[in-house]
């Protein structure tokens, strides 16, 4: 029984390593970043039901701001397809000026460090562990990732 369990664990580890190697081989399709940009790569873990998952990319900067207001940057996350490969890549060409609410605060109030992200609706991307998730952003930008998952059973809507 112990030998069977060890063989199963070895098989799982080996198949995960092969999937990661395949994803790394696919990275060859992605061009090097342009001047002033950086390329970030995420390898997502395989899931049983990947269609139930989505990935949210949050691009922004960590800044010291007042605690009372909400801030955001102008800019957009765009999806492009790599010609000849069909793989998606995500690009933020520039992070525009920062904007925010204008709640009056005490000028002597201490500043807080916050992640200020691009404004607008979050963009949820398809979860795909077979390809790397590649994002090109300006060098001074940060990228954070959030994984969303659907409930296992859809909810029934009653007539009202």
C-alpha positions as CSV (number, residue, x, y, z in Angstrom):
1,X,0.0,0.0,0.0
2,X,2.8,2.4,0.9
3,X,4.6,1.7,-2.4
4,X,1.3,2.4,-4.3
5,X,0.9,5.7,-2.4
6,X,4.5,6.7,-3.1
7,X,4.1,5.8,-6.8
8,X,0.9,8.0,-7.0
9,X,2.7,10.9,-5.3
10,X,5.6,10.6,-7.7
11,X,3.2,10.5,-10.7
12,X,1.4,13.7,-9.5
13,X,4.7,15.5,-8.8
14,X,6.1,14.4,-12.2
15,X,3.0,15.5,-14.1
16,X,3.0,18.9,-12.3
17,X,6.6,19.4,-13.2
18,X,6.0,18.5,-16.8
19,X,3.1,21.0,-16.9
20,X,5.3,23.7,-15.4
21,X,8.1,22.8,-17.9
22,X,5.6,23.1,-20.8
23,X,4.4,26.5,-19.5
24,X,8.1,27.6,-19.3
25,X,8.6,26.4,-22.9
26,X,5.7,28.6,-23.9
27,X,7.4,31.6,-22.5
28,X,9.7,31.7,-25.6
29,X,6.7,33.1,-27.5
30,X,6.7,36.3,-25.4
31,X,8.9,39.1,-26.4
32,X,11.4,40.9,-24.1
33,X,10.0,44.1,-22.5
34,X,10.5,47.4,-24.2
35,X,12.6,50.1,-22.7
36,X,11.1,51.5,-19.5
37,X,8.9,48.4,-19.1
38,X,9.2,45.1,-17.3
39,X,7.7,41.7,-17.9
40,X,6.1,39.7,-15.1
41,X,5.2,36.1,-15.4
42,X,2.8,34.0,-13.3
43,X,2.5,30.2,-13.5
44,X,-1.0,29.3,-12.2
45,X,-1.5,26.0,-10.4
46,X,-3.6,23.4,-12.3
47,X,-7.1,23.1,-11.0
48,X,-9.7,20.4,-11.6
49,X,-12.4,22.7,-12.9
50,X,-10.5,25.7,-14.3
51,X,-13.6,27.1,-15.9
52,X,-14.9,27.9,-12.4
53,X,-11.9,30.2,-11.7
54,X,-11.0,33.7,-12.9
55,X,-7.9,35.8,-12.3
56,X,-7.9,39.5,-11.5
57,X,-4.8,41.5,-12.2
58,X,-4.4,44.7,-10.2
59,X,-1.8,47.1,-11.5
60,X,-0.7,50.1,-9.5
61,X,1.8,51.5,-7.1
62,X,2.3,51.6,-3.3
63,X,2.2,55.2,-2.2
64,X,1.8,57.3,1.0
65,X,-1.6,58.9,0.9
66,X,-4.1,60.3,3.4
67,X,-6.3,57.7,5.1
68,X,-9.7,59.4,4.3
69,X,-9.7,59.5,0.5
70,X,-9.8,56.8,-2.2
71,X,-7.3,57.1,-5.0
72,X,-6.8,55.5,-8.4
73,X,-4.6,55.9,-11.5
74,X,-5.7,56.5,-15.1
75,X,-4.7,53.7,-17.4
76,X,-6.0,50.4,-18.8
77,X,-5.0,46.8,-18.9
78,X,-5.1,45.7,-22.5
79,X,-5.0,42.2,-23.9
80,X,-3.0,41.5,-27.1
81,X,-2.5,38.3,-29.0
82,X,1.0,37.2,-29.9
83,X,1.1,36.9,-33.7
84,X,1.8,33.4,-34.9
85,X,1.3,31.8,-31.5
86,X,-2.2,32.9,-30.5
87,X,-1.2,33.4,-26.8
88,X,-2.5,36.3,-24.9
89,X,-0.3,38.9,-23.2
90,X,-1.5,41.8,-21.0
91,X,-0.1,45.3,-21.3
92,X,-0.4,48.5,-19.3
93,X,1.4,51.0,-21.5
94,X,1.5,53.8,-19.0
95,X,0.1,54.7,-15.6
96,X,-1.6,58.0,-15.9
97,X,-2.1,60.7,-13.3
98,X,-3.5,59.8,-9.9
99,X,-7.0,61.0,-9.0
100,X,-9.3,60.5,-6.1
101,X,-12.0,61.7,-3.8
102,X,-11.6,65.2,-2.3
103,X,-12.5,64.7,1.4
104,X,-10.9,67.4,3.5
105,X,-8.3,66.0,5.9
106,X,-6.1,67.5,8.6
107,X,-2.9,68.5,6.8
108,X,-1.0,67.2,9.9
109,X,-2.6,63.8,9.8
110,X,-0.2,61.0,9.2
111,X,0.0,59.4,5.7
112,X,-0.6,55.7,5.2
113,X,0.9,53.3,2.7
114,X,-1.7,52.0,0.3
115,X,-1.7,50.1,-3.0
116,X,-3.3,52.6,-5.5
117,X,-4.5,50.7,-8.5
118,X,-5.8,51.5,-12.0
119,X,-9.3,52.9,-11.9
120,X,-12.3,51.3,-13.5
121,X,-14.0,47.9,-13.3
122,X,-11.8,45.0,-12.4
123,X,-10.9,42.8,-15.4
124,X,-11.4,39.1,-14.8
125,X,-9.3,36.9,-17.0
126,X,-9.7,33.2,-17.8
127,X,-7.8,30.9,-15.5
128,X,-5.5,28.8,-17.6
129,X,-2.7,26.8,-16.0
130,X,-1.4,25.6,-19.4
131,X,0.0,29.0,-20.4
132,X,2.0,31.5,-18.3
133,X,0.2,34.7,-17.4
134,X,2.4,37.4,-18.9
135,X,2.0,41.1,-18.0
136,X,4.0,44.0,-19.3
137,X,4.0,47.1,-17.1
138,X,6.1,50.3,-16.6
139,X,9.2,49.6,-14.4
140,X,7.8,51.5,-11.4
141,X,4.5,49.6,-11.4
142,X,3.4,46.7,-9.2
143,X,1.1,43.9,-10.2
144,X,-1.0,42.0,-7.7
145,X,-3.1,39.0,-8.5
146,X,-6.4,37.7,-7.0
147,X,-8.0,34.4,-7.9
148,X,-11.8,34.3,-7.9
149,X,-13.8,31.0,-7.7
150,X,-17.4,30.3,-8.5
151,X,-19.7,28.5,-6.0
152,X,-19.8,24.8,-6.8
153,X,-23.6,24.8,-7.4
154,X,-25.3,27.6,-9.3
155,X,-28.1,29.3,-7.4
156,X,-31.6,28.9,-8.6
157,X,-33.6,32.1,-9.2
158,X,-37.2,32.0,-8.1
159,X,-40.0,33.8,-10.0
160,X,-40.9,37.0,-8.2
